[in-house]
Amino acid sequence: MKLKAPCRGEPTLRLAAKATESVTAVTVGLYVAEIVPATATTTGDDCFRDFEQLAEPYQVRLNAPLGNRGLVGASGASAVTRG
């Protein structure tokens, strides 16, 4: 994902998705993969904010199909309602 310039004086946090699998569930969450320090050339008004990355799609590859396992977020709350 190509990022816009960060806000003035702020570093850019590059997020990545991670899946942890068990026999009964798959947990998917985001983590900070890289911190890019702020530079003197960062912009001010039309700047990128790290929380905008939360709305971006992320891909994870599972070792086995999801099947009947539950899909939960990093907080442990169900991420998918079946039915």
Rosetta blueprint (number, residue, H / E / L):
1 M L
2 K L
3 L L
4 K L
5 A L
6 P E
7 C E
8 R L
9 G L
10 E L
11 P L
12 T E
13 L E
14 R E
15 L E
16 A E
17 A E
18 K E
19 A E
20 T E
21 E E
22 S L
23 V L
24 T L
25 A E
26 V E
27 T E
28 V E
29 G E
30 L E
31 Y E
32 V E
33 A E
34 E E
35 I E
36 V E
37 P L
38 A L
39 T L
40 A L
41 T L
42 T L
43 T E
44 G L
45 D L
46 D L
47 C L
48 F E
49 R L
50 D H
51 F H
52 E H
53 Q H
54 L H
55 A H
56 E L
57 P L
58 Y L
59 Q L
60 V L
61 R L
62 L L
63 N L
64 A L
65 P L
66 L L
67 G L
68 N L
69 R L
70 G E
71 L E
72 V E
73 G E
74 A L
75 S L
76 G L
77 A L
78 S E
79 A L
80 V L
81 T L
82 R L
83 G L
